Amino acid sequence: MRSLRVRALRPAIPTGTAARPLRKLAVLGMIDLYAVHEEKALDGLLTIHPSRWLYAGRHLGHSAVFDLLSREDQAVRVGNQVIRHFRQLRDAGLDSKTRHKRGYYYATPAVAKRYFEYVPQGRMLECAVRDMLSLSNPDGYAEVHTPAGFVDLLLPSAVVEVKSFIRWKHALGQVLAYSTYYPHHARVIHLYVHGDRKPRLDPQLRVCSQFDVQIKYQNLLPGDLGPMSRLGKIVAA
């Protein structure tokens, strides 16, 4: 497991009511959460964008941004706002579909370690696969709005929809709907499969070929952080 790299938060010249806590926090070592996100993805470890993790953490028990029983220094900086309690996340203007990159989401080491060790599960798995695809395709855009819904990943030449293997028909329907707004783009459904098995894709290939839709998949594998904490290589069916 790679260790977290602590990046000192550069002293800012804050204004307004947040000036005092920002000045106090600026002398502490903080970690850029987006850099942690990049490092986890580089190692193939499942990770979601820090904005989504913090957004989920607005409610107690979701994503565990803050540990109420811990005596460690716990703080998050989002833009120019310093947050020390999960209730403050509700007023931080977080939007799960707005994603800044380096230099926007910082946290003290205790919180950053929690983010590093977080393994997406359930509905967050789809978010993690999409966010990691977005990192590996810097020319693409995640969750692009159309009148029919949000495109998971819009590449310069392809519309990509991410789903679990068992929901491939949902992925097919959505990518066909979104591609009507990008008629010259290739259509791709990107599936994730639990375990290291090679899935049988005969029915999927038969149906998708009728609509000129490509299929790619990745396996969810054991890793340092848990039994389904790592993402395998992309395989084109």
ZIKA-V60125 format. One record per residue. OMEGA is omega in degrees with one decimal (999 if undefined). BURIAL is b if it has 16 or more other ideal C-beta (glycine too) atoms within 10 Angstrom, else e. D_FIRST is the distance of its C-alpha to the first C-alpha in whole Angstrom. Layout:
{{OMEGA,BURIAL,D_FIRST} {OMEGA,BURIAL,D_FIRST}}
This chain:
{{-180.0,e,0} {179.3,e,4} {179.1,e,6} {176.1,e,9} {-178.6,e,12} {175.9,e,16} {-179.4,b,19} {177.1,e,22} {-179.0,b,24} {177.8,e,27} {180.0,e,30} {172.4,e,32} {-173.0,e,36} {177.9,b,36} {174.4,e,39} {-172.6,e,41} {-177.5,e,40} {-172.8,b,36} {-175.3,e,37} {179.8,e,37} {178.4,b,33} {179.8,b,32} {179.7,e,33} {-176.1,e,32} {-173.8,b,28} {-178.3,b,28} {-179.0,e,28} {175.0,e,25} {177.9,e,21} {-175.9,b,20} {177.1,b,17} {-175.9,b,18} {178.7,b,17} {176.2,b,18} {175.3,b,15} {177.5,b,12} {179.7,b,14} {-177.7,e,14} {177.5,b,11} {-179.5,b,9} {179.1,b,12} {178.0,e,12} {-179.2,e,9} {179.9,b,11} {-179.6,b,10} {-177.8,b,13} {173.5,b,14} {179.4,b,17} {-178.7,b,19} {179.7,b,19} {-179.6,b,23} {178.3,b,23} {179.3,b,21} {179.2,b,23} {178.0,b,26} {-178.1,b,25} {177.3,b,24} {-178.4,b,28} {-179.3,e,29} {178.8,e,28} {179.2,e,26} {174.7,e,24} {170.8,b,21} {176.0,b,21} {-180.0,b,21} {173.7,b,23} {-174.5,e,23} {-178.8,e,26} {-176.9,e,26} {175.7,e,24} {178.2,e,25} {177.3,e,22} {-178.0,e,23} {178.2,b,23} {177.0,b,24} {171.4,b,23} {176.3,b,25} {-173.4,b,27} {178.8,e,29} {-178.0,e,31} {175.4,b,31} {-173.4,b,29} {-178.0,b,28} {-179.2,e,28} {-174.9,e,28} {179.9,b,28} {179.8,e,32} {178.3,b,31} {-179.8,b,29} {-177.3,e,32} {-175.3,e,34} {180.0,b,31} {179.8,e,33} {177.9,b,30} {-175.6,e,30} {-178.6,e,28} {176.5,e,29} {-173.1,e,29} {170.7,b,26} {-178.5,e,26} {-175.4,e,23} {175.2,e,22} {-177.6,e,24} {-178.7,b,25} {178.2,b,22} {176.2,b,21} {172.8,b,20} {-175.1,b,20} {-178.9,b,16} {-179.9,b,17} {180.0,b,17} {177.4,b,15} {178.5,b,12} {177.9,b,14} {-180.0,b,14} {-175.8,b,10} {-178.7,e,10} {177.4,b,13} {-179.8,b,14} {177.7,b,17} {176.3,e,20} {-178.3,e,23} {-178.9,e,25} {177.9,b,22} {179.0,b,20} {178.4,b,23} {-178.1,b,22} {179.8,b,19} {178.5,b,20} {-178.3,b,22} {178.0,b,20} {173.9,b,18} {179.6,b,21} {178.0,b,23} {-178.0,b,20} {176.9,e,20} {-174.1,b,24} {178.0,e,25} {-178.8,e,29} {179.1,b,29} {-179.4,e,29} {175.5,b,28} {178.9,b,30} {-175.3,b,33} {168.6,e,36} {176.5,e,39} {-179.4,e,42} {-177.8,e,41} {-176.4,e,37} {174.1,e,34} {-179.8,b,33} {179.8,b,29} {178.2,b,29} {177.8,b,32} {179.6,b,31} {-177.1,e,34} {-176.8,e,35} {171.0,b,34} {-174.0,b,34} {175.7,b,30} {-176.4,b,30} {177.3,b,27} {171.2,b,28} {-175.8,b,26} {-176.4,b,28} {-179.6,e,31} {-176.4,b,32} {180.0,b,33} {174.7,e,36} {179.0,e,35} {180.0,b,33} {-179.8,b,36} {-178.2,e,39} {-178.4,b,37} {176.4,b,36} {178.7,b,40} {-177.2,b,41} {-176.9,b,38} {176.0,b,40} {176.9,e,43} {177.4,e,42} {-170.8,b,41} {-178.4,e,43} {178.6,e,42} {171.4,b,38} {-179.4,e,37} {-175.5,b,36} {167.3,b,32} {-175.5,b,31} {-173.0,b,27} {172.5,b,26} {-171.7,b,23} {177.6,b,23} {178.9,e,22} {-174.1,e,21} {-177.5,e,21} {172.5,e,24} {-173.8,e,27} {172.1,b,29} {-173.3,e,32} {-176.9,b,34} {-180.0,e,37} {-178.7,e,39} {-179.9,b,36} {-179.1,e,37} {-178.1,e,41} {-175.0,e,41} {179.1,b,39} {178.6,e,41} {-177.9,e,44} {-179.9,e,42} {179.0,e,41} {178.7,b,37} {177.3,b,34} {171.2,b,31} {178.3,e,28} {174.2,b,25} {178.6,b,21} {170.4,b,20} {-169.9,b,17} {174.6,b,15} {178.7,e,13} {-178.0,b,9} {-174.4,e,6} {179.7,b,8} {-175.1,e,12} {178.4,e,14} {-173.3,b,15} {-177.4,b,12} {-179.1,b,12} {-179.6,b,15} {-178.5,e,16} {177.8,e,19} {178.8,e,22} {175.7,e,25} {-177.9,e,28} {999,e,31}}
